[in-house]
Amino acid sequence: MKRRNILKQIAIRKPVDVSPDKSLCEIWAIDVFDLAKMRSALPKQIVRSLEKTFEIGVPLEKGMADEIATAMRNWAISHGAKYYSHVFQPLTGATAEKHDGFIAINREGEVLTEFSSKQLIQGEPDASSFPNGGIRSTFEARGYTAWDVTSPAYIMETANGKTLCIPTVFVSWTGEALDKKTPLLRSNMAINRSANRILKLFGNSDASISTSAGPEQEYFLIDSAFATARPDLLLAGRTLFGRPGAKGQEFGDHYLGAIPERVQLFMNDVAEKFYRLGIPAKTHHNEAAPAQFELAPLYENSNISSDHQQLTMTILKSTAKKHGFLCLLHEKPFNGVNGSGKHVNWSVRSSTLGNLLDPGDTPHANMQFLLFCAAVIRGVHKYGHLLRTVVASAGNDHRLGQNEAPPSIISIYMGAQLTDVFEQIRTGSKDTKSCAPTAESGFMNLGVDSLPPLPKDPGDRNRTSPFAFTGNRFEFRAVGASQSISDSLVAINTIAADSLDFIADKLEAYISEGKKLEEACSNVLKEIIENHSAVIFNGNNYSKEWLKEAESRGLRNLKTSAEALPVLKEQEIISLFESQKTMSPVELAARFEISAEQYIKTIDVEAKLVLEIAKTKILPSVIAYLAEQVKCFDSLSKFSLSRSNINYVAEYLKELQNATAKLQKDFSVGHSGNLEEQLKFYSQTILADMDAVRAAADALEGEVSDEYWPLPSYMEMLFVR
């Protein structure tokens, strides 16, 4: 039996030893052409120009690309690279790359190494072969990649060799963004413009404003041998069938528990690859569900963080294969246990003032901090439905609102102290004692003489909130594990920039009327809290009571992607992106079309798999088991044994046959309407049909003999490693 052979194969599998022979300091960013390496390879004037580009975003001076290209080529070749590649993020959500050799032939037929400034700055992959949402016709193939100077080049090593990878944007022949990086860079420019307007009013000279991100990544690891018997895992990334086992995560014994040896070796291997590429992975541990794990990096510039996050997913999956694992990044690979998210920690940073979302010791007296917080509050209240939309996917729909992730209602957790601060501003109270840091912070006495007093934060963390202030940053917890963080960062940056512009307009108007800055700030803060405090909720976002209360507050509840994606077509959203110069109406329309098609195609593939697995694996196995049982019971008729098990199996078998037939019929008929109508059809009809097939099959798994059941069970996949 295949399942038994799989278990035998796993039992004799030996861990892959990857003990590093070098220290962290020796391998850190060794495969990155960073500023330190540029300093040793380039003239000082070029390095100074590059530093300005990195630090304050000024364009690279003309005429310098040739020397940079030569230095980059020499460094890459000295490290064993034979190819270079422009790496970009098309609208598939994955990364793409085309490899070219450092090769040219002279007139004498001799081979030369070549890598010019033109080759560094620009490439030309086929734009028609990537999703473009109507921006390009099928016959219009021209598209360009352009070097992103602010994200360092690096060497990626695989079993096939080493390649110099150059982060780039990807645009059409007419200049529209065909990727996720271009809007992110634009959104960073938008928040830089808007934030500086406010900082100038506080007497701060021009500074470079950037956003920082630190995305935590959750994932599952199962033995790769199981995947050979699970077509659903191989092609859909999740189990379309499977009865939860007797034990799941209810004991909480997996979370932060001892990391299994094979997994620890895998994590060590991943960490070494990260460090060589300058990815600042800080933490890894067991997550809540069995076979689920998490890693968290330090914070970086959001553009570099986005590039590193794409690399993180690639490295997790490729390294898992080396260790005999399958890495699952789907948001809900297994029913009945927690799914996987990607918590994106976001903050705004000034090159001269530091973190602008750091409240300091007295947040009630830090007017500048309060204005930036208020901008986020206003932005999330006005455009929370946009934040729901940028995390919309067929996979994430299975996770959101399942008591493991925030609901599809977007609210903000501010904590008691800051909520109190804003409430006092709203009411005009002069008493700031209750909101001073000493009200809730200070020290905890643990009642044990040998233990020192522990510093106490001014507020608890709320793990149920989709958008939570966590001390000096906001954490967006609704992002799916498989998703690029660029979409979320673009949305957050854009709504923050819009609100900062709103605040700057108000402040400038008040000041022109002769009001002092402090009074002007108080007036603006009061107005924002009066109009937008409905989005602040510090309670349990999982509760049924919150669903009702959120509705009374006017917060939208877009439960499915089919409901959320059309938000991109709303005029308010189009105007938002256009006003901040983040995306044009054409680019936004393309993203709706692509996201809608990806949602439909995902469910389309899953429906085909459900039909295939049900008809070719489960139904034949159940029929064979039932026939064998009837034969055995007939031979034992003199004992008058109960046939309840046979009756149960026969009943569920009929349900499975009927449900499969309905899915087959609905799927064959399909829906030929516009994209929004197709979204509803797949969301409401096809998914419901798939669930009915699964319900019958999962019930049968609990009745049919283990020897007959064709699919590896949850118990095997989650606990055998």
MISEFI-742658 format. One line per 3 residues: their letters; for each residue x, y, z of C-alpha. Coordinates in nm, 2 decimals. Last residue first. Layout:
BEGIN
A> X/Y/Z; ...;
This chain:
BEGIN
RVF> 0.83/1.37/1.03; 0.50/1.21/1.13; 0.27/1.45/1.32;
LME> 0.10/1.68/1.07; 0.10/1.45/0.76; 0.02/1.13/0.94;
MYS> -0.25/1.26/1.16; -0.40/1.46/0.88; -0.43/1.14/0.68;
PLP> -0.24/1.03/0.37; -0.50/0.96/0.09; -0.62/0.63/-0.05;
WYE> -0.84/0.50/0.23; -0.86/0.12/0.19; -0.62/0.01/0.46;
DSV> -0.75/0.27/0.70; -1.09/0.10/0.69; -1.37/0.33/0.59;
EGE> -1.59/0.51/0.86; -1.40/0.82/0.96; -1.27/0.88/0.60;
LAD> -1.63/0.85/0.49; -1.73/1.16/0.68; -1.44/1.34/0.52;
AAA> -1.57/1.24/0.18; -1.92/1.35/0.24; -1.81/1.69/0.38;
RVA> -1.56/1.73/0.09; -1.81/1.69/-0.18; -2.04/1.94/0.00;
DMD> -1.75/2.19/0.04; -1.68/2.16/-0.33; -2.04/2.24/-0.42;
ALI> -2.03/2.54/-0.19; -1.71/2.66/-0.35; -1.86/2.63/-0.70;
TQS> -2.18/2.81/-0.61; -2.12/3.11/-0.39; -1.76/3.21/-0.46;
YFK> -1.73/3.07/-0.81; -2.06/3.23/-0.92; -2.00/3.55/-0.73;
LQE> -1.66/3.60/-0.90; -1.81/3.51/-1.23; -2.07/3.79/-1.19;
ELN> -1.80/4.04/-1.10; -1.59/3.93/-1.40; -1.86/3.97/-1.65;
GSH> -2.10/3.69/-1.74; -2.02/3.35/-1.89; -2.08/3.13/-1.59;
GVS> -2.00/2.76/-1.57; -2.22/2.48/-1.72; -1.95/2.22/-1.67;
FDK> -1.87/2.33/-1.32; -2.24/2.33/-1.22; -2.28/1.98/-1.35;
QLK> -1.96/1.83/-1.22; -2.02/1.99/-0.88; -2.38/1.85/-0.87;
ATA> -2.25/1.50/-0.97; -1.98/1.51/-0.70; -2.24/1.60/-0.44;
NQL> -2.47/1.32/-0.55; -2.19/1.06/-0.55; -2.06/1.18/-0.22;
EKL> -2.40/1.17/-0.06; -2.46/0.82/-0.20; -2.13/0.71/-0.04;
YEA> -2.23/0.88/0.28; -2.54/0.66/0.30; -2.35/0.34/0.20;
VYN> -2.08/0.40/0.45; -2.33/0.46/0.73; -2.53/0.15/0.63;
INS> -2.21/-0.07/0.63; -2.11/0.06/0.97; -2.46/0.00/1.10;
RSL> -2.45/-0.37/0.99; -2.49/-0.51/1.33; -2.38/-0.87/1.37;
SFK> -2.65/-1.14/1.36; -2.39/-1.42/1.42; -2.54/-1.65/1.16;
SLS> -2.48/-1.38/0.89; -2.10/-1.41/0.91; -2.05/-1.49/0.54;
DFC> -2.29/-1.21/0.45; -2.10/-0.98/0.68; -1.77/-1.05/0.50;
KVQ> -1.92/-1.00/0.15; -2.09/-0.68/0.25; -1.77/-0.55/0.40;
EAL> -1.57/-0.63/0.09; -1.82/-0.45/-0.13; -1.81/-0.15/0.09;
YAI> -1.43/-0.14/0.09; -1.42/-0.16/-0.29; -1.69/0.11/-0.32;
VSP> -1.50/0.33/-0.08; -1.17/0.29/-0.27; -1.33/0.35/-0.61;
LIK> -1.51/0.67/-0.48; -1.20/0.81/-0.31; -0.93/0.78/-0.57;
TKA> -1.05/0.83/-0.93; -1.39/1.01/-0.89; -1.32/1.21/-0.57;
IEL> -0.96/1.29/-0.66; -1.05/1.41/-1.01; -1.36/1.60/-0.91;
VLK> -1.19/1.78/-0.62; -0.89/1.85/-0.84; -1.10/2.01/-1.11;
AEV> -1.27/2.22/-0.85; -0.93/2.33/-0.70; -0.81/2.44/-1.05;
DIT> -1.12/2.64/-1.11; -1.10/2.79/-0.75; -0.75/2.92/-0.83;
KIY> -0.86/3.03/-1.18; -1.15/3.24/-1.04; -0.93/3.41/-0.78;
QEA> -0.65/3.47/-1.03; -0.90/3.62/-1.27; -1.03/3.86/-1.01;
SIE> -0.68/3.96/-0.91; -0.58/4.02/-1.27; -0.89/4.22/-1.35;
FRA> -0.88/4.43/-1.04; -0.51/4.50/-1.09; -0.56/4.61/-1.45;
ALE> -0.83/4.86/-1.34; -0.57/5.00/-1.09; -0.31/5.04/-1.36;
VPS> -0.56/5.21/-1.60; -0.68/5.44/-1.32; -0.32/5.54/-1.26;
MTK> -0.13/5.42/-0.96; 0.07/5.58/-0.68; 0.04/5.94/-0.80;
QSE> -0.11/6.04/-0.46; -0.41/6.20/-0.63; -0.44/5.90/-0.87;
FLS> -0.43/5.64/-0.59; -0.70/5.82/-0.39; -0.91/5.91/-0.69;
IIE> -0.94/5.54/-0.80; -1.03/5.44/-0.45; -1.31/5.70/-0.42;
QEK> -1.43/5.61/-0.77; -1.49/5.25/-0.68; -1.33/5.00/-0.92;
LVP> -1.07/4.86/-0.67; -1.36/4.80/-0.43; -1.47/4.53/-0.68;
LAE> -1.21/4.30/-0.52; -1.38/4.28/-0.17; -1.71/4.11/-0.24;
AST> -1.57/3.83/-0.45; -1.27/3.82/-0.21; -1.51/3.72/0.06;
KLN> -1.65/3.86/0.39; -1.64/4.23/0.30; -1.76/4.37/0.63;
RLG> -1.78/4.74/0.60; -1.76/4.96/0.91; -2.06/5.18/0.97;
RSE> -2.03/5.19/1.35; -2.36/5.00/1.38; -2.21/4.73/1.15;
AEK> -1.90/4.71/1.37; -2.12/4.66/1.68; -2.29/4.37/1.52;
LWE> -1.97/4.20/1.42; -1.82/4.29/1.75; -2.09/4.10/1.94;
KSY> -2.00/3.78/1.75; -1.66/3.79/1.91; -1.33/3.74/1.71;
NNG> -1.24/4.11/1.72; -1.22/4.10/2.10; -1.18/4.45/2.23;
NFI> -0.96/4.75/2.16; -1.17/4.90/1.88; -1.07/5.22/1.70;
VAS> -1.25/5.25/1.36; -1.54/5.45/1.51; -1.28/5.71/1.61;
HNE> -1.29/5.87/1.26; -1.50/6.19/1.27; -1.46/6.30/1.63;
IIE> -1.11/6.17/1.64; -1.01/6.35/1.32; -1.17/6.68/1.42;
KLV> -1.01/6.68/1.77; -0.67/6.61/1.62; -0.71/6.90/1.37;
NSC> -0.81/7.14/1.65; -0.53/7.03/1.88; -0.27/7.07/1.60;
AEE> -0.39/7.42/1.52; -0.38/7.51/1.89; -0.02/7.38/1.92;
LKK> 0.09/7.55/1.59; -0.04/7.90/1.69; -0.35/8.04/1.52;
GES> -0.31/8.34/1.29; -0.55/8.25/1.02; -0.26/8.13/0.80;
IYA> -0.18/7.89/1.08; -0.52/7.74/1.07; -0.51/7.69/0.69;
ELK> -0.16/7.54/0.71; -0.27/7.30/0.98; -0.57/7.19/0.78;
DAI> -0.38/7.14/0.46; -0.10/6.95/0.64; -0.36/6.72/0.81;
FDL> -0.53/6.64/0.48; -0.19/6.58/0.32; -0.10/6.35/0.61;
SDA> -0.42/6.17/0.55; -0.35/6.11/0.18; 0.00/6.00/0.26;
AIT> -0.12/5.75/0.52; -0.37/5.61/0.27; -0.10/5.57/0.01;
NIA> 0.16/5.42/0.24; -0.09/5.16/0.38; -0.21/5.07/0.03;
VLS> 0.14/5.04/-0.12; 0.26/4.84/0.18; -0.03/4.60/0.15;
DSI> 0.03/4.54/-0.22; 0.41/4.50/-0.17; 0.37/4.23/0.10;
SQS> 0.36/3.96/-0.16; 0.10/3.70/-0.06; 0.16/3.34/0.03;
AGV> 0.12/3.38/0.41; -0.19/3.60/0.38; -0.19/3.96/0.51;
ARF> -0.46/4.03/0.77; -0.22/4.11/1.06; -0.12/4.46/0.97;
EFR> 0.10/4.56/1.27; 0.14/4.93/1.33; 0.46/5.07/1.48;
NGT> 0.62/5.22/1.79; 0.44/5.03/2.07; 0.22/4.78/1.90;
FAF> -0.05/4.97/1.73; -0.28/4.71/1.58; -0.44/4.66/1.24;
PST> -0.63/4.33/1.20; -0.70/4.31/1.58; -0.73/3.96/1.73;
RNR> -0.38/3.95/1.88; -0.44/4.25/2.09; -0.11/4.33/2.27;
DGP> -0.13/4.48/2.62; -0.07/4.85/2.70; 0.18/5.09/2.86;
DKP> 0.44/4.82/2.87; 0.57/4.69/3.21; 0.93/4.67/3.29;
LPP> 1.01/4.35/3.50; 1.10/4.37/3.87; 1.39/4.13/3.93;
LSD> 1.34/3.77/4.02; 1.51/3.62/4.32; 1.26/3.76/4.57;
VGL> 0.96/3.61/4.39; 0.64/3.82/4.41; 0.64/3.91/4.04;
NMF> 0.66/4.28/4.10; 0.56/4.44/3.76; 0.72/4.77/3.67;
GSE> 0.60/5.09/3.52; 0.34/5.12/3.25; -0.03/5.15/3.30;
ATP> -0.09/5.49/3.45; 0.28/5.58/3.47; 0.29/5.65/3.10;
ACS> 0.06/5.95/3.14; -0.30/5.90/3.02; -0.47/5.93/3.35;
KTD> -0.26/6.23/3.44; -0.35/6.42/3.13; -0.63/6.63/3.27;
KSG> -0.69/6.92/3.04; -1.00/6.76/2.88; -1.11/6.90/2.54;
TRI> -1.35/6.61/2.48; -1.18/6.50/2.16; -0.83/6.55/2.30;
QEF> -0.92/6.36/2.61; -1.05/6.08/2.39; -0.73/6.08/2.19;
VDT> -0.51/6.04/2.50; -0.75/5.77/2.65; -0.72/5.57/2.33;
LQA> -0.34/5.61/2.35; -0.34/5.46/2.70; -0.60/5.19/2.65;
GMY> -0.44/5.04/2.35; -0.46/5.16/1.99; -0.63/4.86/1.82;
ISI> -0.75/4.96/1.47; -1.04/4.81/1.27; -1.08/4.63/0.94;
ISP> -1.37/4.40/0.92; -1.27/4.08/0.73; -1.21/3.92/1.06;
PAE> -0.86/3.89/1.22; -0.69/3.56/1.21; -0.70/3.23/1.41;
NQG> -1.06/3.26/1.53; -1.17/3.18/1.17; -1.24/3.54/1.06;
LRH> -0.98/3.55/0.78; -0.83/3.21/0.70; -1.04/3.04/0.42;
DNG> -1.07/3.38/0.24; -0.69/3.41/0.25; -0.66/3.12/0.00;
ASA> -0.90/3.26/-0.26; -0.74/3.59/-0.24; -0.81/3.94/-0.09;
VVT> -0.53/4.09/0.11; -0.53/4.41/-0.10; -0.91/4.43/-0.07;
RLL> -0.93/4.43/0.30; -0.69/4.72/0.31; -0.91/4.90/0.05;
HGY> -1.22/4.84/0.27; -1.04/5.01/0.55; -1.01/5.32/0.34;
KHV> -1.18/5.60/0.53; -1.13/5.45/0.88; -0.78/5.32/0.80;
GRI> -0.67/5.66/0.67; -0.82/5.85/0.96; -0.65/5.63/1.21;
VAA> -0.32/5.64/1.02; -0.32/6.02/1.01; -0.41/6.03/1.37;
CFL> -0.10/5.83/1.46; 0.11/6.08/1.25; -0.06/6.37/1.43;
LFQ> -0.01/6.21/1.77; 0.36/6.17/1.71; 0.40/6.53/1.62;
MNA> 0.20/6.64/1.93; 0.42/6.45/2.18; 0.27/6.56/2.51;
HPT> 0.01/6.28/2.54; 0.28/6.04/2.42; 0.50/6.11/2.72;
DGP> 0.80/5.87/2.73; 0.85/5.85/2.36; 0.56/5.79/2.13;
DLL> 0.77/5.62/1.85; 0.56/5.65/1.53; 0.80/5.91/1.37;
NGL> 1.09/5.66/1.40; 1.41/5.86/1.36; 1.43/6.23/1.36;
TSS> 1.71/6.30/1.10; 1.65/6.03/0.83; 1.29/6.02/0.92;
RVS> 1.11/5.69/0.97; 0.75/5.57/0.92; 0.64/5.24/1.06;
WNV> 0.49/4.91/0.94; 0.49/4.55/1.09; 0.35/4.31/0.83;
HKG> 0.20/4.00/0.99; 0.21/3.72/0.73; -0.05/3.46/0.78;
SGN> -0.08/3.09/0.81; -0.39/2.88/0.89; -0.47/2.74/1.23;
VGN> -0.60/2.39/1.27; -0.94/2.24/1.18; -0.89/2.23/0.80;
FPK> -0.54/2.20/0.67; -0.35/2.40/0.41; -0.52/2.73/0.50;
EHL> -0.32/3.04/0.40; -0.10/2.84/0.16; 0.27/2.88/0.22;
LCL> 0.33/2.50/0.24; 0.70/2.39/0.25; 0.73/2.03/0.13;
FGH> 1.01/1.86/0.32; 1.29/1.62/0.23; 1.57/1.84/0.36;
KKA> 1.68/1.96/0.02; 1.32/2.02/-0.08; 1.27/2.24/0.22;
TSK> 1.56/2.46/0.11; 1.39/2.54/-0.22; 1.05/2.63/-0.05;
LIT> 1.20/2.84/0.23; 1.45/3.01/0.00; 1.18/3.12/-0.25;
MTL> 0.95/3.25/0.03; 1.24/3.44/0.19; 1.35/3.59/-0.15;
QQH> 1.00/3.74/-0.19; 1.03/3.88/0.16; 1.38/4.02/0.09;
DSS> 1.25/4.22/-0.20; 0.96/4.35/0.01; 1.20/4.44/0.29;
INS> 1.42/4.62/0.05; 1.13/4.84/-0.06; 1.00/4.87/0.30;
NEY> 1.33/4.99/0.44; 1.42/4.73/0.70; 1.29/4.59/1.03;
LPA> 1.44/4.28/1.18; 1.31/3.95/1.05; 1.05/3.70/1.19;
LEF> 1.02/3.33/1.13; 0.72/3.11/1.20; 0.64/2.74/1.21;
QAP> 0.35/2.50/1.16; 0.38/2.12/1.17; 0.12/2.11/1.45;
AAE> -0.07/2.44/1.47; 0.03/2.72/1.71; 0.37/2.82/1.57;
NHH> 0.70/2.65/1.64; 0.99/2.90/1.64; 1.22/3.13/1.44;
TKA> 1.35/3.47/1.52; 1.59/3.73/1.39; 1.61/3.70/1.01;
PIG> 1.80/4.00/0.88; 1.82/3.91/0.51; 2.18/4.01/0.41;
LRY> 2.20/3.75/0.13; 2.46/3.54/0.31; 2.25/3.58/0.63;
FKE> 1.94/3.44/0.46; 2.12/3.14/0.32; 2.27/3.07/0.67;
AVD> 1.93/3.11/0.83; 1.77/2.87/0.58; 2.02/2.60/0.67;
NMF> 1.98/2.65/1.04; 1.60/2.64/0.99; 1.63/2.31/0.80;
LQV> 1.85/2.17/1.07; 1.60/2.27/1.33; 1.32/2.11/1.13;
REP> 1.50/1.78/1.12; 1.57/1.80/1.49; 1.21/1.89/1.59;
IAG> 1.18/2.24/1.75; 1.11/2.22/2.13; 0.78/2.40/2.19;
LYH> 0.70/2.77/2.11; 0.35/2.66/2.02; 0.33/2.28/1.98;
DGF> 0.17/2.21/2.32; -0.13/2.44/2.29; -0.34/2.15/2.40;
EQG> -0.61/2.21/2.13; -0.36/2.22/1.85; -0.47/1.90/1.67;
KAG> -0.55/1.56/1.82; -0.82/1.32/1.72; -0.74/1.40/1.35;
PRG> -0.91/1.65/1.13; -1.07/1.47/0.83; -0.91/1.55/0.50;
FLT> -1.00/1.65/0.15; -0.91/1.96/-0.05; -0.58/1.97/0.13;
RGA> -0.39/2.29/0.04; -0.12/2.40/-0.19; -0.34/2.36/-0.50;
LLL> -0.12/2.16/-0.73; 0.10/1.95/-0.51; -0.12/1.96/-0.20;
DPR> -0.43/1.86/-0.39; -0.24/1.59/-0.58; -0.18/1.42/-0.24;
ATA> 0.00/1.09/-0.27; 0.33/1.23/-0.39; 0.29/1.51/-0.13;
FAS> 0.33/1.26/0.15; 0.69/1.19/0.05; 0.77/1.56/0.08;
DIL> 0.75/1.54/0.46; 0.53/1.82/0.59; 0.64/2.17/0.68;
FYE> 0.39/2.45/0.73; 0.45/2.83/0.71; 0.42/3.16/0.89;
QEP> 0.62/3.46/0.79; 0.66/3.78/1.00; 0.70/4.09/0.78;
GAS> 0.92/4.37/0.92; 0.86/4.69/0.73; 1.00/5.04/0.73;
TSI> 0.86/5.35/0.56; 1.09/5.63/0.44; 1.11/6.00/0.49;
SAD> 1.43/6.18/0.38; 1.46/6.50/0.56; 1.39/6.86/0.46;
SNG> 1.42/7.09/0.76; 1.23/7.04/1.08; 1.06/7.35/1.22;
FLK> 0.74/7.18/1.33; 0.56/7.31/1.02; 0.84/7.16/0.82;
LIR> 0.76/6.82/0.97; 0.40/6.84/0.84; 0.49/6.90/0.48;
NAS> 0.77/6.65/0.51; 0.53/6.38/0.58; 0.33/6.44/0.26;
RNI> 0.62/6.44/0.02; 0.79/6.14/0.18; 0.46/5.96/0.20;
AMN> 0.41/6.00/-0.18; 0.77/5.90/-0.27; 0.73/5.58/-0.07;
SRL> 0.40/5.52/-0.26; 0.58/5.56/-0.59; 0.84/5.30/-0.49;
LPT> 0.56/5.07/-0.39; 0.37/5.13/-0.72; 0.69/5.03/-0.91;
KKD> 0.76/4.72/-0.70; 0.44/4.53/-0.77; 0.48/4.48/-1.14;
LAE> 0.33/4.57/-1.48; 0.35/4.94/-1.41; 0.24/5.15/-1.70;
GTW> 0.52/5.32/-1.91; 0.39/5.29/-2.27; 0.63/5.00/-2.35;
SVF> 0.51/4.83/-2.03; 0.69/4.84/-1.70; 0.89/4.60/-1.48;
VTP> 1.09/4.73/-1.18; 1.43/4.59/-1.11; 1.64/4.40/-0.85;
ICL> 1.96/4.27/-1.00; 2.05/3.91/-0.95; 2.41/3.79/-1.02;
TKG> 2.37/3.41/-1.08; 2.56/3.12/-0.92; 2.54/2.76/-1.02;
NAT> 2.29/2.49/-1.11; 2.26/2.35/-0.76; 2.15/2.70/-0.65;
EMI> 2.34/3.02/-0.56; 2.18/3.36/-0.58; 2.43/3.65/-0.59;
YAP> 2.31/3.99/-0.49; 2.22/4.34/-0.63; 2.13/4.60/-0.38;
STV> 1.79/4.77/-0.36; 1.80/5.15/-0.40; 1.93/5.14/-0.76;
DWA> 1.62/4.97/-0.89; 1.74/4.88/-1.23; 1.47/4.90/-1.51;
TYG> 1.29/4.60/-1.66; 1.11/4.68/-1.98; 0.81/4.54/-2.17;
RAE> 0.75/4.48/-2.54; 0.52/4.19/-2.63; 0.22/4.36/-2.79;
FTS> 0.05/4.07/-2.97; -0.15/3.97/-2.66; -0.26/4.33/-2.61;
RIG> -0.10/4.51/-2.32; -0.27/4.70/-2.03; -0.56/4.46/-2.04;
GNP> -0.51/4.32/-1.70; -0.13/4.26/-1.75; -0.07/3.90/-1.64;
FSS> 0.27/3.80/-1.78; 0.35/3.65/-2.12; 0.27/3.97/-2.31;
ADP> 0.55/4.16/-2.14; 0.83/3.95/-2.29; 1.15/4.04/-2.11;
EGQ> 1.35/4.36/-2.21; 1.63/4.46/-1.98; 1.76/4.80/-1.87;
ILQ> 2.01/4.96/-1.63; 2.27/4.68/-1.60; 2.27/4.58/-1.96;
KSS> 2.29/4.95/-2.06; 2.58/5.00/-1.82; 2.76/4.72/-1.99;
FET> 2.83/4.36/-1.88; 3.07/4.17/-2.10; 3.32/3.89/-2.04;
LVE> 3.50/3.80/-2.36; 3.52/3.49/-2.58; 3.75/3.49/-2.88;
GER> 3.61/3.45/-3.23; 3.86/3.69/-3.38; 3.59/3.94/-3.44;
NIA> 3.50/3.94/-3.07; 3.25/3.71/-2.89; 3.05/3.83/-2.59;
IFG> 2.96/3.66/-2.26; 2.85/3.76/-1.91; 2.56/3.52/-1.97;
DHK> 2.19/3.62/-1.95; 1.93/3.48/-1.71; 1.56/3.58/-1.72;
EAT> 1.40/3.63/-1.39; 1.05/3.64/-1.23; 0.93/3.67/-0.88;
AGT> 0.59/3.55/-0.75; 0.27/3.76/-0.69; 0.15/3.69/-1.05;
LPQ> 0.15/4.07/-1.11; 0.52/4.06/-1.20; 0.78/4.11/-0.93;
FVH> 1.12/4.16/-1.09; 1.47/4.01/-1.10; 1.70/4.13/-1.38;
SYY> 1.95/3.84/-1.42; 2.32/3.79/-1.45; 2.51/3.47/-1.55;
KAG> 2.85/3.32/-1.49; 2.88/3.39/-1.12; 3.18/3.24/-0.94;
HSI> 3.24/3.50/-0.67; 3.51/3.67/-0.87; 3.26/3.69/-1.16;
AWN> 3.01/3.88/-0.94; 3.27/4.13/-0.81; 3.40/4.19/-1.16;
RMA> 3.05/4.24/-1.30; 2.95/4.48/-1.02; 3.26/4.68/-1.06;
TAI> 3.21/4.71/-1.44; 2.84/4.79/-1.40; 2.92/5.06/-1.14;
EDA> 3.19/5.21/-1.37; 2.95/5.22/-1.66; 2.65/5.35/-1.45;
MGK> 2.83/5.67/-1.34; 2.77/5.89/-1.64; 2.46/6.06/-1.51;
ELP> 2.42/6.11/-1.13; 2.20/5.87/-0.95; 1.86/6.02/-0.87;
VGI> 1.80/6.16/-0.52; 1.63/5.92/-0.28; 1.76/6.06/0.05;
EFT> 1.97/5.78/0.20; 2.01/5.53/-0.08; 2.05/5.78/-0.36;
KEL> 2.26/6.01/-0.15; 2.49/5.71/-0.07; 2.51/5.63/-0.44;
SRV> 2.63/5.98/-0.52; 2.89/5.96/-0.25; 3.01/5.62/-0.37;
IQK> 3.04/5.76/-0.72; 3.25/6.05/-0.59; 3.47/5.82/-0.39;
PLA> 3.58/5.60/-0.68; 3.44/5.24/-0.68; 3.55/4.90/-0.57;
SRM> 3.61/4.93/-0.19; 3.32/5.17/-0.13; 3.10/4.95/-0.35;
KAL> 3.17/4.65/-0.12; 3.05/4.85/0.18; 2.75/4.99/-0.01;
DFV> 2.62/4.64/-0.09; 2.70/4.39/-0.36; 2.54/4.11/-0.16;
DIA> 2.67/3.75/-0.14; 2.88/3.81/0.17; 2.58/3.98/0.33;
WIE> 2.68/3.83/0.67; 2.90/3.53/0.62; 3.20/3.61/0.84;
CLS> 3.00/3.80/1.10; 2.76/3.51/1.14; 3.04/3.27/1.20;
KDP> 3.17/3.02/0.96; 3.17/2.64/0.93; 2.79/2.61/0.93;
SVD> 2.65/2.27/1.04; 2.43/2.16/0.75; 2.35/1.80/0.84;
VPK> 2.06/1.66/0.64; 1.85/1.44/0.87; 1.82/1.08/0.78;
RIA> 1.51/0.93/0.63; 1.45/0.57/0.75; 1.11/0.63/0.91;
IQK> 1.00/0.86/0.63; 1.04/0.59/0.36; 0.85/0.34/0.59;
LIN> 0.57/0.59/0.63; 0.55/0.64/0.25; 0.55/0.27/0.19;
RRK> 0.26/0.24/0.42; 0.06/0.51/0.24; 0.14/0.34/-0.10;
M> 0.00/0.00/0.00;
